[in-house]
Amino acid sequence: MNQDDRAPFVQALQRAREAAYASGEFAGQESFMGASEILALAAAAGIAPRVSVLDLCCGIAGPGVLIARELGCTYAGVDASASAVAIARARARGLRCRFEVARIPPLLPGRFDVVLLLETMLAFPAKEALFQEIAGSLAPGGRFAFTVEAGQPLTDAEREAMPDADTVWLTPLPELLAGLERARLAVRWQRDWSRSHLATAESLAGAFAADAPAIAGQIGDRALAELLAAHRLWIDWLRSGRVRKIALVAQTASAPPVRTGRPPASARPSLPRAPAGPPVS
Ligand SMILES: C[S@@+](CC[C@H](N)C(=O)[O-])C[C@H]1O[C@@H](n2cnc3c(N)ncnc32)[C@H](O)[C@@H]1O
């Protein structure tokens, strides 16, 4: 589904999205995450006032605006879609947010305390190269917080069935974890959100189907059919365990200890270690 002009999609799907999420859980996200999961991941990454955040593939900044508003961080969002960024800029008015239109990699120049990648890891075939780039963009002790669809790569038949399969690159979790380790990113926090994302996918599919005539009237029959087909596949795959949705926070090494004298006043406090999630293999 080509969403280069994002506004018609955002408008067409707004009513169904509002209906699909539980009360207080819709914040403009274009994904299966609920608002409380977005904030839980942000908190696990140590996002707080004065923390600098780079949000990769921010879309219309549903999560970004929620995080910037609730947690008071300094926020930069980047997305390849100029129309999505135009909507994001309008949504973020009055907040300490800036946006760039860019296809990543490469990442924006500069160092950040936290890099976010929400609900878009599956679009990157070369995940380990991306981890290396992200590690290079993080300040010492910086955190990379993301969600990922974990599973064996799609078969030819699955690729045939999935609309826009060229943006669906599943990777087994052990391979992802090994890639993080090689990029010197140590996992600090991990959750399996497969069950809640299955419930959200089911709810969204039901709401899109219920509002089908109005949605098709704005984006066309074909785009609606592809949207529903993709949701049906995610529902099947999450229900059967073919795919699992994992949320992770991984951290770079802290700055090397100062060998003589007292630590400088500017030394960053280290991130309190969030409790590890249940083991996920
Ligand atoms: C599913 S949306 C998720 C948006 C947002 N993170 C959220 O959770 O609501 C995926 C976004 O990633 C963007 N995107 C995909 N590949 C990209 C790339 N290589 N560089 C920049 N943006 C990309 C798309 O334009 C789209 O806005």
The ligand as a Gaussian input file, in Angstrom:
#p B3LYP/6-31G(d) Opt

LIG

0 1
 C        4.292000       1.783000      10.548000
 S        4.776000       3.468000      10.415000
 C        5.263000       3.710000      12.120000
 C        5.304000       5.143000      12.489000
 C        5.589000       5.413000      13.958000
 N        6.894000       4.918000      14.369000
 C        4.497000       4.841000      14.851000
 O        4.799000       3.893000      15.609000
 O        3.391000       5.346000      14.802000
 C        6.337000       3.298000       9.569000
 C        7.000000       4.615000       9.142000
 O        8.340000       4.347000       8.764000
 C        8.693000       5.173000       7.665000
 N        9.854000       4.517000       7.039000
 C        9.938000       3.254000       6.544000
 N       11.187000       2.991000       6.116000
 C       11.921000       4.129000       6.333000
 C       13.288000       4.486000       6.116000
 N       14.170000       3.627000       5.583000
 N       13.688000       5.719000       6.477000
 C       12.821000       6.606000       7.030000
 N       11.516000       6.324000       7.259000
 C       11.071000       5.101000       6.911000
 C        7.425000       5.248000       6.841000
 O        7.399000       6.404000       6.021000
 C        6.353000       5.290000       7.944000
 O        6.031000       6.623000       8.291000

